[in-house]
Amino acid sequence: MAKLEIIVASTRPGRIGLTIGQWFEARAKEHGGFDEVELVDLAEVDLPFMNEPHHPRLGKYTHQHTRDWSAKVAEADAFVFVMPEYNFGYNAELKNAIDYLHREWHYKPVGLISYGGVSAGTRAAQMIKQVVTTLRMTPVFESVPIPFAHQLLDEEEGLVATEAMNASAPAMLDELVRVEEALRPLRGTPPQS
C-alpha cells in the first residue's frame, strides 16, 4: 500500500495553488499508481512559524501541531509539492513545513508542480532540490511546470490544463511510483551518521 500526499504550499488569500492541487489530485487518482492519494493544504495545516525548542532530527516534539504534522508526513510514501515562485524562490510556508520535521521525509520521492509567470516557477523548483536532498528525499526529474497559471483558470471548470500539463502529470506519476518502490527498503533502515 503506497500513499501519495499532494502538499499545496501557498496559504495566501486569492491563491491558485489549491485549484492546481485539486486538478493534480484528480489526475493522480485516475493514474492509479498509488493506493491512496491525499491533498494536504498548508493553509489548513496552519503551522505557526517554527516554534519547537529541539532540533527536528531528535523527534522531541513539544507541540500538538508538530506531532500532528509529523504523523501526516510519516504516513506518506511519496509527495508532490504544488508551489508558487516568489522572488525566484519557493515560499516561506513550504520551507517552514519542511523544517519542522526530519526523519519523516527520509527516503521518499518528491515531484514538483511549480507555477508562476513566464518561468513557470522553475527557479523555485530548482532551489528546493538542495533542501529536499539534504533530507534524503529524491526529487524526480519529471515535473509539471505551469507558466502563466492564472490564464488557465475558469470559474466553472477550475484549472483548464494544457496539453503539456496533461502529458507531464502522468509521466511524473510513473516516475514517482518507480522511485517510491526503489526507496521503500531504505525507509525501514535508519540512516548512518
PASEBA-1860 file (N, C-alpha, C; in nm, 3 decimals):
! residues 193
1> MAKLEIIV> 0.084/-0.119/0.000/0.000/0.000/0.000/0.089/0.124/0.000 ~ 0.082/0.203/-0.105/0.162/0.325/-0.114/0.070/0.446/-0.114 ~ 0.109/0.547/-0.036/0.028/0.669/-0.024/0.104/0.789/-0.079 ~ 0.036/0.865/-0.163/0.088/0.990/-0.217/0.018/1.107/-0.148 ~ 0.098/1.201/-0.097/0.042/1.324/-0.043/0.080/1.440/-0.134 ~ -0.020/1.514/-0.174/-0.001/1.633/-0.257/-0.010/1.752/-0.164 ~ 0.101/1.822/-0.145/0.106/1.932/-0.049/0.094/2.064/-0.123 ~ -0.014/2.136/-0.094/-0.037/2.268/-0.151/0.036/2.369/-0.063
9> ASTRPGRI> 0.136/2.436/-0.122/0.227/2.519/-0.044/0.174/2.659/-0.015 ~ 0.101/2.718/-0.106/0.058/2.856/-0.089/-0.056/2.865/0.013 ~ -0.048/2.966/0.098/-0.150/2.985/0.200/-0.218/3.122/0.190 ~ -0.178/3.204/0.096/-0.227/3.342/0.093/-0.368/3.353/0.037 ~ -0.440/3.457/0.074/-0.573/3.479/0.019/-0.565/3.498/-0.134 ~ -0.662/3.443/-0.205/-0.664/3.456/-0.350/-0.570/3.363/-0.424 ~ -0.509/3.271/-0.353/-0.413/3.178/-0.414/-0.479/3.088/-0.518 ~ -0.398/3.037/-0.610/-0.449/2.943/-0.710/-0.392/2.803/-0.689
17> GLTIGQWF> -0.304/2.790/-0.590/-0.240/2.662/-0.565/-0.337/2.550/-0.532 ~ -0.442/2.582/-0.457/-0.538/2.479/-0.421/-0.610/2.426/-0.545 ~ -0.645/2.515/-0.637/-0.709/2.472/-0.762/-0.617/2.383/-0.843 ~ -0.489/2.419/-0.848/-0.390/2.336/-0.919/-0.376/2.202/-0.849 ~ -0.371/2.204/-0.716/-0.360/2.079/-0.640/-0.479/1.987/-0.662 ~ -0.598/2.044/-0.668/-0.718/1.963/-0.693/-0.716/1.902/-0.833 ~ -0.667/1.979/-0.930/-0.652/1.923/-1.066/-0.558/1.803/-1.064 ~ -0.444/1.819/-0.996/-0.348/1.709/-0.994/-0.398/1.591/-0.912
25> EARAKEHG> -0.470/1.618/-0.805/-0.527/1.509/-0.725/-0.615/1.419/-0.813 ~ -0.697/1.480/-0.897/-0.782/1.402/-0.988/-0.697/1.321/-1.085 ~ -0.590/1.381/-1.138/-0.500/1.308/-1.231/-0.434/1.190/-1.159 ~ -0.392/1.212/-1.034/-0.324/1.106/-0.958/-0.418/0.990/-0.929 ~ -0.543/1.020/-0.898/-0.640/0.913/-0.872/-0.672/0.837/-1.000 ~ -0.683/0.907/-1.111/-0.705/0.841/-1.240/-0.587/0.752/-1.278 ~ -0.467/0.798/-1.246/-0.344/0.724/-1.280/-0.342/0.587/-1.214 ~ -0.379/0.582/-1.087/-0.390/0.453/-1.017/-0.259/0.394/-0.966
33> GFDEVELV> -0.149/0.466/-0.976/-0.021/0.413/-0.932/-0.005/0.408/-0.781 ~ -0.085/0.487/-0.710/-0.081/0.488/-0.565/-0.214/0.438/-0.511 ~ -0.208/0.361/-0.403/-0.328/0.307/-0.343/-0.413/0.416/-0.279 ~ -0.346/0.519/-0.229/-0.416/0.630/-0.165/-0.353/0.761/-0.209 ~ -0.437/0.860/-0.235/-0.393/0.993/-0.274/-0.464/1.092/-0.182 ~ -0.388/1.180/-0.119/-0.447/1.279/-0.029/-0.394/1.418/-0.061 ~ -0.484/1.513/-0.066/-0.448/1.654/-0.083/-0.430/1.715/0.056 ~ -0.312/1.770/0.081/-0.280/1.831/0.211/-0.257/1.979/0.186
41> DLAEVDLP> -0.340/2.062/0.246/-0.337/2.206/0.224/-0.267/2.273/0.343 ~ -0.151/2.336/0.319/-0.079/2.400/0.428/-0.160/2.513/0.493 ~ -0.255/2.571/0.421/-0.342/2.671/0.483/-0.429/2.608/0.591 ~ -0.471/2.485/0.572/-0.550/2.414/0.674/-0.462/2.358/0.784 ~ -0.343/2.310/0.748/-0.249/2.259/0.849/-0.215/2.373/0.946 ~ -0.196/2.493/0.893/-0.180/2.615/0.972/-0.068/2.607/1.076 ~ 0.050/2.565/1.033/0.164/2.560/1.123/0.211/2.702/1.156 ~ 0.236/2.731/1.284/0.297/2.860/1.315/0.442/2.861/1.267
49> FMNEPHHP> 0.502/2.978/1.265/0.645/2.983/1.233/0.718/2.895/1.335 ~ 0.817/2.820/1.291/0.884/2.718/1.371/0.897/2.758/1.518 ~ 0.837/2.679/1.606/0.840/2.711/1.749/0.875/2.591/1.836 ~ 0.943/2.493/1.778/0.989/2.379/1.858/1.126/2.410/1.919 ~ 1.147/2.380/2.047/1.275/2.412/2.111/1.390/2.316/2.075 ~ 1.357/2.197/2.025/1.461/2.098/1.995/1.478/2.084/1.845 ~ 1.598/2.043/1.805/1.623/2.021/1.662/1.531/1.909/1.612 ~ 1.471/1.925/1.495/1.377/1.824/1.445/1.436/1.684/1.432
57> RLGKYTHQ> 1.565/1.671/1.411/1.622/1.535/1.395/1.609/1.453/1.523 ~ 1.588/1.520/1.638/1.572/1.449/1.765/1.431/1.391/1.780 ~ 1.334/1.444/1.708/1.197/1.395/1.717/1.130/1.421/1.851 ~ 1.182/1.516/1.929/1.125/1.550/2.061/1.030/1.668/2.043 ~ 0.913/1.639/1.991/0.818/1.746/1.961/0.737/1.782/2.084 ~ 0.727/1.912/2.113/0.658/1.957/2.233/0.517/2.008/2.205 ~ 0.486/2.038/2.079/0.356/2.096/2.045/0.270/1.995/1.969 ~ 0.141/1.999/1.996/0.048/1.907/1.927/0.048/1.931/1.776
65> HTRDWSAK> 0.058/2.057/1.733/0.058/2.081/1.589/0.177/2.014/1.521 ~ 0.289/2.005/1.591/0.407/1.938/1.533/0.385/1.787/1.532 ~ 0.331/1.732/1.638/0.305/1.588/1.641/0.205/1.549/1.532 ~ 0.103/1.632/1.512/0.005/1.604/1.405/0.071/1.611/1.268 ~ 0.153/1.713/1.245/0.223/1.728/1.117/0.320/1.611/1.095 ~ 0.389/1.571/1.200/0.480/1.457/1.193/0.406/1.330/1.149 ~ 0.291/1.305/1.209/0.213/1.185/1.174/0.165/1.191/1.030 ~ 0.124/1.309/0.984/0.075/1.325/0.848/0.186/1.297/0.746
73> VAEADAFV> 0.303/1.353/0.769/0.415/1.334/0.676/0.468/1.190/0.683 ~ 0.474/1.135/0.804/0.527/1.000/0.821/0.442/0.895/0.749 ~ 0.312/0.917/0.738/0.226/0.815/0.677/0.236/0.813/0.524 ~ 0.300/0.912/0.465/0.312/0.917/0.319/0.434/0.840/0.271 ~ 0.423/0.788/0.149/0.535/0.719/0.085/0.598/0.803/-0.025 ~ 0.526/0.904/-0.071/0.574/0.993/-0.176/0.498/1.124/-0.165 ~ 0.557/1.229/-0.222/0.496/1.361/-0.215/0.497/1.429/-0.350 ~ 0.406/1.522/-0.366/0.411/1.621/-0.473/0.392/1.755/-0.405
81> FVMPEYNF> 0.484/1.848/-0.431/0.472/1.984/-0.380/0.414/2.070/-0.491 ~ 0.303/2.136/-0.462/0.242/2.232/-0.555/0.283/2.369/-0.505 ~ 0.376/2.434/-0.577/0.442/2.551/-0.521/0.451/2.669/-0.616 ~ 0.422/2.788/-0.562/0.440/2.908/-0.642/0.587/2.952/-0.639 ~ 0.620/3.043/-0.728/0.753/3.105/-0.722/0.738/3.248/-0.673 ~ 0.809/3.278/-0.564/0.813/3.414/-0.511/0.957/3.462/-0.518 ~ 0.982/3.569/-0.591/1.116/3.628/-0.596/1.225/3.527/-0.630 ~ 1.198/3.446/-0.731/1.292/3.344/-0.781/1.310/3.226/-0.685
89> GYNAELKN> 1.226/3.215/-0.583/1.239/3.106/-0.488/1.103/3.049/-0.451 ~ 1.103/2.948/-0.365/0.978/2.890/-0.318/0.933/2.964/-0.193 ~ 0.810/2.944/-0.152/0.752/3.026/-0.046/0.792/2.980/0.094 ~ 0.785/3.074/0.186/0.829/3.052/0.324/0.746/2.947/0.396 ~ 0.617/2.939/0.367/0.531/2.842/0.434/0.574/2.698/0.403 ~ 0.617/2.674/0.280/0.666/2.540/0.245/0.797/2.510/0.316 ~ 0.888/2.607/0.318/1.016/2.586/0.388/0.992/2.559/0.536 ~ 0.901/2.635/0.597/0.869/2.615/0.737/0.813/2.474/0.762
97> AIDYLHRE> 0.722/2.430/0.675/0.663/2.297/0.690/0.768/2.187/0.676 ~ 0.861/2.206/0.586/0.970/2.109/0.569/1.059/2.108/0.693 ~ 1.096/2.226/0.740/1.192/2.238/0.850/1.141/2.188/0.984 ~ 1.011/2.179/1.002/0.955/2.127/1.128/0.999/1.984/1.156 ~ 1.026/1.908/1.050/1.049/1.764/1.064/1.185/1.725/1.006 ~ 1.221/1.599/1.027/1.348/1.549/0.974/1.331/1.407/0.920 ~ 1.329/1.310/1.010/1.324/1.169/0.967/1.199/1.135/0.886 ~ 1.092/1.204/0.910/0.966/1.175/0.842/0.977/1.190/0.690
105> WHYKPVGL> 1.071/1.270/0.643/1.091/1.293/0.499/1.184/1.190/0.434 ~ 1.262/1.121/0.515/1.371/1.037/0.462/1.324/0.932/0.360 ~ 1.405/0.919/0.254/1.391/0.814/0.153/1.253/0.811/0.087 ~ 1.201/0.929/0.061/1.072/0.939/-0.007/1.091/1.027/-0.131 ~ 1.031/0.990/-0.242/1.043/1.073/-0.362/0.948/1.192/-0.355 ~ 0.985/1.296/-0.429/0.901/1.415/-0.435/0.895/1.464/-0.579 ~ 0.773/1.490/-0.624/0.751/1.552/-0.754/0.718/1.698/-0.733 ~ 0.751/1.780/-0.832/0.733/1.924/-0.818/0.640/1.978/-0.926
113> ISYGGVSA> 0.534/2.043/-0.879/0.446/2.121/-0.966/0.472/2.266/-0.930 ~ 0.531/2.339/-1.022/0.562/2.479/-0.997/0.481/2.566/-1.091 ~ 0.448/2.685/-1.043/0.371/2.775/-1.126/0.413/2.919/-1.101 ~ 0.390/2.999/-1.202/0.426/3.140/-1.195/0.400/3.206/-1.329 ~ 0.483/3.301/-1.363/0.470/3.372/-1.490/0.542/3.297/-1.600 ~ 0.624/3.369/-1.673/0.690/3.310/-1.789/0.784/3.195/-1.750 ~ 0.843/3.199/-1.631/0.937/3.094/-1.590/0.868/2.969/-1.538 ~ 0.737/2.976/-1.517/0.658/2.861/-1.469/0.704/2.810/-1.333
121> GTRAAQMI> 0.769/2.895/-1.256/0.814/2.854/-1.124/0.935/2.763/-1.123 ~ 1.003/2.750/-1.236/1.115/2.655/-1.245/1.234/2.694/-1.158 ~ 1.251/2.823/-1.131/1.362/2.864/-1.043/1.335/2.820/-0.900 ~ 1.209/2.828/-0.857/1.172/2.780/-0.724/1.191/2.628/-0.715 ~ 1.152/2.559/-0.821/1.167/2.412/-0.822/1.314/2.372/-0.814 ~ 1.399/2.445/-0.884/1.542/2.413/-0.879/1.598/2.442/-0.740 ~ 1.554/2.551/-0.680/1.606/2.591/-0.550/1.569/2.492/-0.439 ~ 1.449/2.435/-0.445/1.406/2.346/-0.337/1.480/2.212/-0.340
129> KQVVTTLR> 1.538/2.178/-0.453/1.607/2.049/-0.464/1.722/2.035/-0.366 ~ 1.796/2.143/-0.341/1.908/2.132/-0.246/1.859/2.109/-0.103 ~ 1.737/2.152/-0.072/1.682/2.130/0.062/1.632/1.987/0.076 ~ 1.553/1.941/-0.020/1.494/1.807/-0.006/1.599/1.697/-0.014 ~ 1.703/1.716/-0.093/1.807/1.612/-0.100/1.884/1.603/0.032 ~ 1.895/1.714/0.104/1.960/1.712/0.235/1.879/1.628/0.333 ~ 1.749/1.619/0.310/1.661/1.537/0.395/1.647/1.395/0.341 ~ 1.736/1.356/0.251/1.738/1.222/0.191/1.613/1.194/0.107
137> MTPVFESV> 1.549/1.300/0.060/1.439/1.283/-0.034/1.497/1.277/-0.175 ~ 1.422/1.221/-0.266/1.466/1.213/-0.405/1.369/1.289/-0.494 ~ 1.410/1.407/-0.543/1.323/1.476/-0.638/1.330/1.406/-0.773 ~ 1.216/1.377/-0.831/1.216/1.309/-0.961/1.238/1.412/-1.070 ~ 1.297/1.367/-1.179/1.329/1.456/-1.291/1.204/1.512/-1.356 ~ 1.105/1.428/-1.375/0.980/1.471/-1.438/0.908/1.570/-1.347 ~ 0.853/1.674/-1.405/0.784/1.775/-1.326/0.668/1.832/-1.407 ~ 0.591/1.918/-1.342/0.479/1.986/-1.410/0.497/2.136/-1.390
145> PIPFAHQL> 0.572/2.202/-1.477/0.584/2.347/-1.469/0.466/2.414/-1.540 ~ 0.406/2.514/-1.476/0.286/2.577/-1.532/0.313/2.726/-1.552 ~ 0.341/2.769/-1.675/0.359/2.912/-1.699/0.225/2.983/-1.708 ~ 0.224/3.109/-1.667/0.104/3.193/-1.674/-0.020/3.118/-1.623 ~ -0.006/3.061/-1.506/-0.109/2.974/-1.449/-0.243/3.044/-1.433 ~ -0.243/3.172/-1.402/-0.369/3.245/-1.385/-0.454/3.244/-1.511 ~ -0.389/3.238/-1.626/-0.462/3.238/-1.753/-0.536/3.106/-1.779 ~ -0.505/3.004/-1.700/-0.565/2.871/-1.720/-0.686/2.847/-1.630
153> LDEEEGLV> -0.723/2.947/-1.553/-0.833/2.930/-1.458/-0.966/2.966/-1.523 ~ -1.065/2.882/-1.493/-1.201/2.905/-1.541/-1.293/2.894/-1.420 ~ -1.385/2.988/-1.407/-1.473/2.990/-1.288/-1.554/2.863/-1.274 ~ -1.595/2.804/-1.383/-1.678/2.683/-1.376/-1.596/2.556/-1.377 ~ -1.491/2.551/-1.457/-1.413/2.427/-1.474/-1.292/2.417/-1.382 ~ -1.255/2.525/-1.316/-1.133/2.524/-1.236/-1.013/2.545/-1.324 ~ -0.917/2.458/-1.317/-0.796/2.467/-1.399/-0.820/2.397/-1.532 ~ -0.796/2.468/-1.639/-0.806/2.410/-1.773/-0.663/2.378/-1.817
161> ATEAMNAS> -0.625/2.254/-1.805/-0.487/2.212/-1.828/-0.449/2.218/-1.976 ~ -0.324/2.247/-1.999/-0.270/2.247/-2.134/-0.233/2.104/-2.174 ~ -0.204/2.086/-2.300/-0.159/1.955/-2.349/-0.030/1.913/-2.279 ~ 0.061/2.008/-2.260/0.188/1.978/-2.192/0.165/1.931/-2.049 ~ 0.073/1.996/-1.977/0.043/1.957/-1.840/-0.018/1.818/-1.835 ~ -0.109/1.791/-1.927/-0.174/1.659/-1.931/-0.077/1.548/-1.968 ~ 0.031/1.582/-2.037/0.133/1.482/-2.070/0.234/1.466/-1.956 ~ 0.270/1.577/-1.892/0.375/1.569/-1.790/0.324/1.512/-1.657
169> APAMLDEL> 0.196/1.529/-1.626/0.144/1.476/-1.499/0.157/1.324/-1.489 ~ 0.111/1.246/-1.587/0.128/1.101/-1.575/0.274/1.057/-1.582 ~ 0.356/1.131/-1.657/0.499/1.096/-1.662/0.562/1.112/-1.524 ~ 0.527/1.219/-1.454/0.579/1.240/-1.320/0.527/1.133/-1.224 ~ 0.400/1.099/-1.235/0.343/0.994/-1.150/0.408/0.860/-1.175 ~ 0.433/0.825/-1.301/0.503/0.700/-1.333/0.638/0.693/-1.262 ~ 0.711/0.803/-1.268/0.844/0.805/-1.206/0.834/0.804/-1.054 ~ 0.737/0.872/-0.997/0.719/0.867/-0.852/0.691/0.725/-0.804
177> VRVEEALR> 0.611/0.651/-0.879/0.582/0.511/-0.844/0.711/0.429/-0.848 ~ 0.790/0.444/-0.954/0.915/0.366/-0.967/1.013/0.399/-0.855 ~ 1.031/0.527/-0.828/1.129/0.567/-0.726/1.080/0.530/-0.586 ~ 0.951/0.542/-0.562/0.897/0.502/-0.431/0.925/0.354/-0.405 ~ 0.903/0.271/-0.505/0.928/0.127/-0.490/1.076/0.101/-0.464 ~ 1.162/0.174/-0.533/1.307/0.154/-0.515/1.354/0.200/-0.378 ~ 1.295/0.306/-0.324/1.338/0.361/-0.195/1.275/0.290/-0.076 ~ 1.167/0.217/-0.099/1.092/0.156/0.011/1.180/0.076/0.108
185> PLRGTPPQ> 1.273/-0.009/0.060/1.356/-0.084/0.157/1.441/0.006/0.246 ~ 1.480/0.123/0.197/1.563/0.213/0.278/1.484/0.277/0.391 ~ 1.353/0.290/0.377/1.275/0.355/0.481/1.268/0.271/0.608 ~ 1.298/0.144/0.600/1.299/0.059/0.719/1.435/0.052/0.785 ~ 1.534/0.123/0.728/1.670/0.119/0.780/1.712/0.258/0.826 ~ 1.754/0.274/0.953/1.798/0.406/0.997/1.923/0.450/0.919 ~ 1.932/0.578/0.881/2.050/0.625/0.809/2.174/0.622/0.895 ~ 2.287/0.601/0.831/2.417/0.601/0.902/2.463/0.745/0.917
193> S> 2.506/0.780/1.035/2.553/0.918/1.059/2.702/0.928/1.035
END
